[in-house]
C-alpha cells in the first residue's frame, strides 16, 4: 500500500476507514467530502479501495475548522473552486480575502448579539437571585408586578418580565381578572 515517485520515499496510504478514524470523522463524512470535491484520494488499491495520503487528515481538520467558523460545505467548495480557477495568485488571494472578510463581519455581528444576550441573562440572573427567598404563598403571576425582596414594580429585567407577563396572560385566558396594578381573584374565581 505504498506510493512512490522518483526521489520520494514510499508513503503508507490510508484506507477510508483508517482516515476517518485518524481524523475523528465518519466514513460517510469522508465520502461526502470527496463527492463535493473537498478531498481526493491519492490512489486506489488493487481491490478498488480509495487510498489517501496522511496529509488528508490535515485537510479534513482544515475543513472542520472552516465549518466551525461557520462555512457550509457548499461555501467551502465554492471558494476552493474560485481559488483554483483564478488566473493569478493576487486574484486568488483577493477572492479568499473577500470571503474571509465577509465571514469575519458576520462573526463579529454574532458576537455583538451574543454579548447583548449574555448581558440580558446576567441581569435576569442577578434579579432572580433575590427570588430564592420569596414566600411560597406568592403565585407565579404575581412576579409580573413584584415589589417583594427589594424589587420595584416594573423593574424586572426584560427576559424575566416576558415570562412573568406570559403567566398573567395565561390567567387572563382562563378568565381571571388580572390588572397591572393588582392581581384579583383567587383560584376558581373566574369572571
C-alpha beads as a LAMMPS data file, in Angstrom:
LAMMPS data file: protein, C-alpha beads

191 atoms
190 bonds

1 atom types
1 bond types

-500.0 500.0 xlo xhi
-500.0 500.0 ylo yhi
-500.0 500.0 zlo zhi

Masses

1 110.0

Atoms # bond

1 1 1 0.000 0.000 0.000
2 1 1 2.787 2.424 -0.759
3 1 1 3.104 5.123 -3.342
4 1 1 6.380 6.306 -4.671
5 1 1 7.677 8.502 -7.391
6 1 1 11.259 9.183 -8.328
7 1 1 13.087 10.842 -5.492
8 1 1 10.319 10.271 -2.942
9 1 1 10.189 7.661 -0.226
10 1 1 7.309 5.244 -0.079
11 1 1 4.335 6.770 1.736
12 1 1 1.891 4.485 3.502
13 1 1 -1.597 5.330 2.304
14 1 1 -4.735 5.147 4.413
15 1 1 -7.955 3.379 3.605
16 1 1 -11.112 5.415 4.120
17 1 1 -11.893 3.779 7.482
18 1 1 -8.386 4.468 8.780
19 1 1 -8.566 8.053 7.540
20 1 1 -11.957 8.556 9.196
21 1 1 -10.604 7.223 12.485
22 1 1 -7.458 9.357 12.309
23 1 1 -9.487 12.484 11.502
24 1 1 -12.268 11.796 14.014
25 1 1 -14.940 11.742 11.306
26 1 1 -17.345 9.157 9.968
27 1 1 -16.676 7.245 6.776
28 1 1 -19.816 8.907 5.389
29 1 1 -18.320 12.344 6.060
30 1 1 -15.152 11.359 4.181
31 1 1 -17.248 10.169 1.231
32 1 1 -19.248 13.408 1.310
33 1 1 -16.058 15.496 1.277
34 1 1 -14.907 13.509 -1.724
35 1 1 -18.271 13.868 -3.505
36 1 1 -18.075 17.634 -3.016
37 1 1 -14.531 17.774 -4.343
38 1 1 -13.077 18.839 -0.999
39 1 1 -10.945 15.734 -0.679
40 1 1 -9.373 13.498 -3.286
41 1 1 -7.963 10.014 -2.862
42 1 1 -4.308 9.631 -3.855
43 1 1 -4.842 6.227 -5.421
44 1 1 -6.917 3.080 -5.442
45 1 1 -5.829 -0.296 -4.217
46 1 1 -5.838 -3.369 -6.421
47 1 1 -9.250 -4.162 -4.908
48 1 1 -10.593 -0.715 -5.804
49 1 1 -10.433 0.793 -2.290
50 1 1 -9.784 4.526 -2.060
51 1 1 -6.408 5.323 -0.572
52 1 1 -5.483 8.664 0.974
53 1 1 -2.221 10.326 1.910
54 1 1 -1.621 11.179 5.579
55 1 1 -1.981 14.842 4.603
56 1 1 -5.698 14.147 4.128
57 1 1 -6.033 14.176 7.938
58 1 1 -4.843 17.804 7.978
59 1 1 -7.137 18.612 5.038
60 1 1 -10.119 17.249 6.984
61 1 1 -9.025 19.268 10.019
62 1 1 -8.936 22.370 7.797
63 1 1 -12.466 21.629 6.525
64 1 1 -13.673 21.136 10.114
65 1 1 -12.098 24.445 11.144
66 1 1 -13.861 26.261 8.295
67 1 1 -17.139 24.628 9.327
68 1 1 -16.566 25.729 12.936
69 1 1 -16.064 29.272 11.646
70 1 1 -19.481 28.992 10.037
71 1 1 -18.814 27.997 6.449
72 1 1 -21.109 25.396 4.915
73 1 1 -19.555 22.623 2.857
74 1 1 -21.097 24.209 -0.229
75 1 1 -19.442 27.553 0.585
76 1 1 -16.109 25.818 1.138
77 1 1 -16.429 24.044 -2.199
78 1 1 -17.299 27.333 -3.902
79 1 1 -14.355 29.316 -2.655
80 1 1 -11.948 26.420 -3.294
81 1 1 -13.160 26.321 -6.904
82 1 1 -12.886 30.094 -7.218
83 1 1 -9.356 29.946 -5.809
84 1 1 -8.296 27.162 -8.173
85 1 1 -9.867 28.858 -11.222
86 1 1 -8.182 32.196 -10.585
87 1 1 -5.733 33.232 -13.284
88 1 1 -3.209 34.692 -10.851
89 1 1 -2.169 34.406 -7.240
90 1 1 -3.200 38.015 -6.465
91 1 1 -6.662 37.336 -7.904
92 1 1 -6.933 34.095 -5.932
93 1 1 -5.884 35.640 -2.632
94 1 1 -8.132 38.688 -3.177
95 1 1 -11.093 36.316 -3.508
96 1 1 -10.184 34.478 -0.309
97 1 1 -9.642 37.789 1.482
98 1 1 -13.128 38.920 0.423
99 1 1 -14.772 35.669 1.599
100 1 1 -12.905 35.669 4.915
101 1 1 -13.668 39.375 5.480
102 1 1 -17.378 38.753 4.943
103 1 1 -17.296 35.832 7.385
104 1 1 -15.394 37.916 9.928
105 1 1 -18.072 40.626 9.712
106 1 1 -20.793 38.006 10.247
107 1 1 -18.935 36.563 13.240
108 1 1 -18.395 39.991 14.786
109 1 1 -22.105 40.731 14.384
110 1 1 -22.936 37.401 16.038
111 1 1 -20.515 38.154 18.878
112 1 1 -22.175 41.530 19.449
113 1 1 -25.601 39.857 19.535
114 1 1 -24.318 37.202 21.925
115 1 1 -22.870 39.889 24.207
116 1 1 -26.301 41.536 24.414
117 1 1 -27.841 38.153 25.206
118 1 1 -25.155 37.496 27.808
119 1 1 -25.868 40.850 29.461
120 1 1 -29.613 40.114 29.451
121 1 1 -29.027 36.737 31.092
122 1 1 -26.668 38.174 33.724
123 1 1 -29.203 40.906 34.520
124 1 1 -32.032 38.373 34.817
125 1 1 -29.964 36.033 36.999
126 1 1 -28.936 38.904 39.284
127 1 1 -32.606 39.883 39.661
128 1 1 -33.700 36.284 40.238
129 1 1 -31.044 35.710 42.897
130 1 1 -33.245 37.515 45.457
131 1 1 -36.247 35.419 44.390
132 1 1 -34.740 32.384 46.126
133 1 1 -36.110 33.723 49.409
134 1 1 -39.585 34.547 48.049
135 1 1 -42.574 33.346 50.087
136 1 1 -44.403 30.242 48.900
137 1 1 -47.800 31.965 49.128
138 1 1 -46.953 34.204 46.167
139 1 1 -48.101 32.859 42.787
140 1 1 -46.046 33.000 39.544
141 1 1 -48.403 35.611 38.049
142 1 1 -47.541 37.914 40.961
143 1 1 -43.951 38.092 39.730
144 1 1 -45.275 40.371 36.989
145 1 1 -45.622 43.285 39.418
146 1 1 -43.312 42.120 42.155
147 1 1 -42.490 44.555 44.921
148 1 1 -41.055 41.911 47.270
149 1 1 -37.471 41.030 48.131
150 1 1 -36.269 44.547 47.284
151 1 1 -37.833 44.570 43.811
152 1 1 -39.754 47.533 42.466
153 1 1 -42.867 47.197 40.304
154 1 1 -41.962 47.387 36.630
155 1 1 -38.258 46.907 37.347
156 1 1 -37.918 43.251 36.279
157 1 1 -35.374 42.563 33.543
158 1 1 -36.913 42.058 30.105
159 1 1 -36.148 38.314 29.939
160 1 1 -37.930 37.634 33.207
161 1 1 -40.646 40.236 32.709
162 1 1 -41.673 38.492 29.476
163 1 1 -42.004 35.163 31.282
164 1 1 -43.944 36.765 34.101
165 1 1 -46.231 38.535 31.598
166 1 1 -46.887 35.145 29.973
167 1 1 -48.155 33.841 33.347
168 1 1 -50.525 36.835 33.628
169 1 1 -51.763 36.315 30.063
170 1 1 -52.394 32.626 30.816
171 1 1 -54.589 33.620 33.766
172 1 1 -56.437 36.162 31.642
173 1 1 -57.033 33.486 29.009
174 1 1 -58.593 31.329 31.726
175 1 1 -60.954 34.181 32.585
176 1 1 -59.317 35.591 35.708
177 1 1 -59.361 39.347 36.318
178 1 1 -55.703 40.306 36.321
179 1 1 -54.898 44.013 36.396
180 1 1 -51.459 45.503 36.034
181 1 1 -51.644 47.062 39.488
182 1 1 -53.039 44.155 41.438
183 1 1 -53.937 40.545 40.909
184 1 1 -57.543 39.902 41.874
185 1 1 -59.405 36.691 42.312
186 1 1 -58.370 33.514 43.957
187 1 1 -58.130 30.212 42.159
188 1 1 -61.570 29.261 40.950
189 1 1 -62.888 32.864 40.867
190 1 1 -63.196 33.383 37.152
191 1 1 -65.311 36.260 35.817

Bonds

1 1 1 2
2 1 2 3
3 1 3 4
4 1 4 5
5 1 5 6
6 1 6 7
7 1 7 8
8 1 8 9
9 1 9 10
10 1 10 11
11 1 11 12
12 1 12 13
13 1 13 14
14 1 14 15
15 1 15 16
16 1 16 17
17 1 17 18
18 1 18 19
19 1 19 20
20 1 20 21
21 1 21 22
22 1 22 23
23 1 23 24
24 1 24 25
25 1 25 26
26 1 26 27
27 1 27 28
28 1 28 29
29 1 29 30
30 1 30 31
31 1 31 32
32 1 32 33
33 1 33 34
34 1 34 35
35 1 35 36
36 1 36 37
37 1 37 38
38 1 38 39
39 1 39 40
40 1 40 41
41 1 41 42
42 1 42 43
43 1 43 44
44 1 44 45
45 1 45 46
46 1 46 47
47 1 47 48
48 1 48 49
49 1 49 50
50 1 50 51
51 1 51 52
52 1 52 53
53 1 53 54
54 1 54 55
55 1 55 56
56 1 56 57
57 1 57 58
58 1 58 59
59 1 59 60
60 1 60 61
61 1 61 62
62 1 62 63
63 1 63 64
64 1 64 65
65 1 65 66
66 1 66 67
67 1 67 68
68 1 68 69
69 1 69 70
70 1 70 71
71 1 71 72
72 1 72 73
73 1 73 74
74 1 74 75
75 1 75 76
76 1 76 77
77 1 77 78
78 1 78 79
79 1 79 80
80 1 80 81
81 1 81 82
82 1 82 83
83 1 83 84
84 1 84 85
85 1 85 86
86 1 86 87
87 1 87 88
88 1 88 89
89 1 89 90
90 1 90 91
91 1 91 92
92 1 92 93
93 1 93 94
94 1 94 95
95 1 95 96
96 1 96 97
97 1 97 98
98 1 98 99
99 1 99 100
100 1 100 101
101 1 101 102
102 1 102 103
103 1 103 104
104 1 104 105
105 1 105 106
106 1 106 107
107 1 107 108
108 1 108 109
109 1 109 110
110 1 110 111
111 1 111 112
112 1 112 113
113 1 113 114
114 1 114 115
115 1 115 116
116 1 116 117
117 1 117 118
118 1 118 119
119 1 119 120
120 1 120 121
121 1 121 122
122 1 122 123
123 1 123 124
124 1 124 125
125 1 125 126
126 1 126 127
127 1 127 128
128 1 128 129
129 1 129 130
130 1 130 131
131 1 131 132
132 1 132 133
133 1 133 134
134 1 134 135
135 1 135 136
136 1 136 137
137 1 137 138
138 1 138 139
139 1 139 140
140 1 140 141
141 1 141 142
142 1 142 143
143 1 143 144
144 1 144 145
145 1 145 146
146 1 146 147
147 1 147 148
148 1 148 149
149 1 149 150
150 1 150 151
151 1 151 152
152 1 152 153
153 1 153 154
154 1 154 155
155 1 155 156
156 1 156 157
157 1 157 158
158 1 158 159
159 1 159 160
160 1 160 161
161 1 161 162
162 1 162 163
163 1 163 164
164 1 164 165
165 1 165 166
166 1 166 167
167 1 167 168
168 1 168 169
169 1 169 170
170 1 170 171
171 1 171 172
172 1 172 173
173 1 173 174
174 1 174 175
175 1 175 176
176 1 176 177
177 1 177 178
178 1 178 179
179 1 179 180
180 1 180 181
181 1 181 182
182 1 182 183
183 1 183 184
184 1 184 185
185 1 185 186
186 1 186 187
187 1 187 188
188 1 188 189
189 1 189 190
190 1 190 191
